Each structure stands twice: as C-alpha cells, then as structure tokens.
Amino acid sequence: MTEIPILFFFVALAYFWYNQMQALDHVRATGKHITKQKQWVFLDDSIVQKKLTIKPKAGKLCFYREFEFEFSDTSAKRYHGTITHHGQKTTEIQYFIADSIESIKLNH
C-alpha cells in the first residue's frame, strides 16, 4: 500500500521538474529576444530563479516565478533585469539601467 504514495510523489516530482525546465527555457528565450531587440547583449546565458510561489490565475492555481538575468549595452557595464513568469506565460520584464527602471508588461 505504500507504493501508491511513493509513486505519486515521484510523478509529482517529475511533473514539477519538467514544468520548471519549460519555464526556464521560455524565460531564457524571452530574455535573449528582448535584449536583442534593444540591441543589448544577454550575458552568460544566465537566468537565476529568485522566487517560486503558487498564485491563482484565471481561477486556477499556477506557479509564479521570478527570474533575474544580466545584460550589457555597448559599454562594459553589467545591468540586471527580472522576468516574471506566471502559469505558462511571461507576464513582465524589468530592466535596471543607470538608476532607472523600465518595465514591460506582456499580455499573453
């Protein structure tokens, strides 16, 4: 009888891992795309997850994730940005450049 809870645990763990990798790939592609549009350089292919919670979206509970990344403009300075991913979609991108914040809300 203990096999069913153990099996359920491993299925849930596999689902979480798969979902996490999909979100990470989507966020990385979005970060590269947006920085390329702005003629910046997406640095080190680095995405770091800073927050993971569960929040409702359209009446369903979904993972809410916040990621950080680094980019550079034409100078040698590194700048930081954040990407918010809720459910299966990227919802917001923020850039922190020279003491200012630029925010882009995405409606998907």
Secondary structure, DSSP 8 states (H G I E B T S, - for coil): -THHHHHHHHHHHHHHHHHHHHHHHHHHHHHHHHHHHTT-EEEEEEEEEEEEEEEEETTEEEEEEEEEEEEE-SSS--EEEEEEEETTEEEEEEEEETTEEEEEE---
